Amino acid sequence: MSDPVIRRCTSADGETLRHLRLAMLRESPTSFNVDAAALTDEPPAYWRAWAEGAALAENGVVFFAYVAEEPVAMIAANLEGKTVHIGALWVSPSQRGHHFANALLCSVESWAHDIRATQIELSVAEWNDAAIRLYTQRHYQDTTERIATRFGHEERVMAKTVGF
């Protein structure tokens, strides 16, 4: 398999954003602390506005991964103070194990460096061993903070210092 093509969300990516976000929530409904049903009926204008906002934001970013020009993965992050918070990372089940998550994390980490953030944080379900292993390999450390989700499970907060 060739290397993934990673690109930042543009203002024209509303449909790509809708496609991946809904696929993510259908495939992993309790992993993102979001009500999938509420998003399912959002009109195209909602997704266009999100893509436009992501494309223009100085304090947020969305990256997509592609295979043969088909979007198969995404990551979203935002800056609060000097900390970048990764809010969503998802790879289509058929593409897992092909380093898309790693490539998307590298893109956010590079963006965090460019905007002079000092730390990156994310939360991950305690049962998601594969994600925890990936984050640990990328030098994210367990902060010991836990977040209760709307679905009744806890997520561990992991963080990494941004190097300059």
Legacy VTK file of the C-alpha trace (Angstrom):
# vtk DataFile Version 3.0
C-alpha trace
ASCII
DATASET POLYDATA
POINTS 164 float
0.000 0.000 0.000
1.243 3.471 -0.828
1.626 6.236 1.718
-1.602 7.970 2.644
-2.381 11.312 1.102
-3.070 13.760 3.924
-4.551 17.176 3.320
-6.109 19.923 5.366
-9.834 20.587 5.181
-10.781 23.331 2.728
-13.932 25.412 2.555
-15.175 23.085 -0.212
-14.997 19.947 1.995
-18.446 20.022 3.599
-19.516 16.757 1.989
-16.235 15.034 2.924
-16.627 16.217 6.496
-20.233 14.973 6.622
-19.326 11.612 5.084
-16.451 10.897 7.489
-18.069 12.313 10.624
-21.244 10.281 10.143
-19.265 7.144 9.225
-17.212 7.627 12.383
-20.278 7.955 14.584
-22.066 5.005 12.966
-19.045 2.718 13.299
-18.031 3.841 16.805
-21.148 5.380 18.359
-19.818 5.543 21.923
-16.267 6.620 21.152
-16.704 10.321 20.481
-19.118 11.584 23.164
-21.375 12.986 20.417
-25.033 12.326 19.683
-24.911 10.821 16.193
-28.667 11.100 15.742
-28.503 14.856 16.166
-25.975 15.196 13.350
-27.635 12.801 10.924
-30.327 15.284 9.946
-28.112 18.346 9.696
-28.558 20.074 6.323
-25.698 20.560 3.835
-25.345 24.180 5.017
-24.284 22.915 8.475
-21.446 20.840 6.992
-20.404 23.615 4.576
-20.197 26.053 7.493
-18.106 23.601 9.529
-15.716 23.053 6.600
-15.457 26.797 5.961
-14.777 27.421 9.643
-12.148 24.679 9.787
-10.448 25.967 6.652
-10.227 29.538 7.929
-9.632 28.958 11.636
-6.337 29.954 13.155
-7.164 28.017 16.327
-8.427 24.781 14.801
-7.669 22.263 12.112
-9.163 19.240 10.376
-7.063 16.875 8.275
-8.298 14.086 5.992
-6.500 10.963 4.757
-7.217 9.609 1.291
-6.728 6.366 -0.622
-7.205 6.598 -4.377
-8.886 9.982 -3.879
-11.430 8.513 -1.428
-11.498 9.963 2.108
-10.885 7.195 4.651
-9.817 8.956 7.857
-9.885 12.265 9.679
-8.589 14.128 12.693
-9.869 17.359 14.243
-8.059 19.527 16.781
-8.373 22.957 18.319
-6.130 25.307 20.250
-7.087 26.565 23.711
-4.440 28.771 25.258
-1.179 26.981 24.441
-2.724 23.482 24.378
-3.967 21.690 21.275
-6.897 19.371 22.010
-7.474 16.485 19.630
-11.216 15.997 19.582
-11.618 13.271 16.994
-9.358 10.771 15.248
-10.966 8.043 13.185
-9.849 5.626 10.487
-12.235 3.545 8.412
-12.088 -0.076 9.640
-10.987 -1.282 6.180
-7.932 1.002 6.359
-6.776 0.344 9.916
-3.246 -0.953 10.280
-1.981 1.118 7.330
-0.542 4.003 9.397
-3.282 6.548 8.654
-3.745 7.407 12.327
-0.012 7.907 12.696
0.120 10.180 9.626
-2.834 12.235 10.861
-1.258 12.612 14.303
1.967 13.774 12.636
-0.028 16.416 10.740
-1.612 17.767 13.922
1.704 17.660 15.768
3.346 19.619 12.958
0.502 22.157 13.021
0.848 22.438 16.816
4.547 23.118 16.401
3.904 25.737 13.694
1.428 27.641 15.877
3.819 27.422 18.857
1.535 25.353 21.072
3.304 23.853 24.074
1.192 20.725 24.631
-1.196 18.363 22.852
-3.967 16.573 24.754
-6.462 13.923 23.785
-8.797 11.529 25.504
-9.258 7.874 24.685
-11.659 5.224 25.930
-10.047 2.976 28.531
-11.004 -0.087 26.467
-9.380 1.156 23.240
-6.081 -0.704 23.594
-4.980 -0.137 19.981
-5.355 3.644 20.270
-3.650 3.747 23.669
-0.751 1.736 22.212
-0.457 4.161 19.258
-0.513 7.243 21.480
2.057 5.714 23.827
4.337 4.927 20.859
4.021 8.576 19.816
5.102 9.633 23.336
1.740 10.697 24.736
1.640 10.044 28.467
-1.266 9.224 30.731
-2.026 12.317 32.822
-4.066 10.197 35.298
-7.039 12.507 34.611
-10.227 10.676 33.651
-13.300 12.032 31.877
-16.739 10.484 32.260
-18.596 10.228 28.958
-22.286 10.516 28.255
-22.205 6.784 27.458
-21.121 5.727 30.951
-17.501 4.860 30.346
-14.353 6.724 31.266
-11.737 8.112 28.960
-8.123 8.604 29.935
-6.484 11.922 29.137
-3.085 11.646 27.487
-0.712 14.521 26.715
2.508 15.269 24.926
4.842 18.232 25.019
5.353 19.978 21.689
9.038 20.243 20.845
10.561 23.273 19.167
LINES 1 165
164 0 1 2 3 4 5 6 7 8 9 10 11 12 13 14 15 16 17 18 19 20 21 22 23 24 25 26 27 28 29 30 31 32 33 34 35 36 37 38 39 40 41 42 43 44 45 46 47 48 49 50 51 52 53 54 55 56 57 58 59 60 61 62 63 64 65 66 67 68 69 70 71 72 73 74 75 76 77 78 79 80 81 82 83 84 85 86 87 88 89 90 91 92 93 94 95 96 97 98 99 100 101 102 103 104 105 106 107 108 109 110 111 112 113 114 115 116 117 118 119 120 121 122 123 124 125 126 127 128 129 130 131 132 133 134 135 136 137 138 139 140 141 142 143 144 145 146 147 148 149 150 151 152 153 154 155 156 157 158 159 160 161 162 163
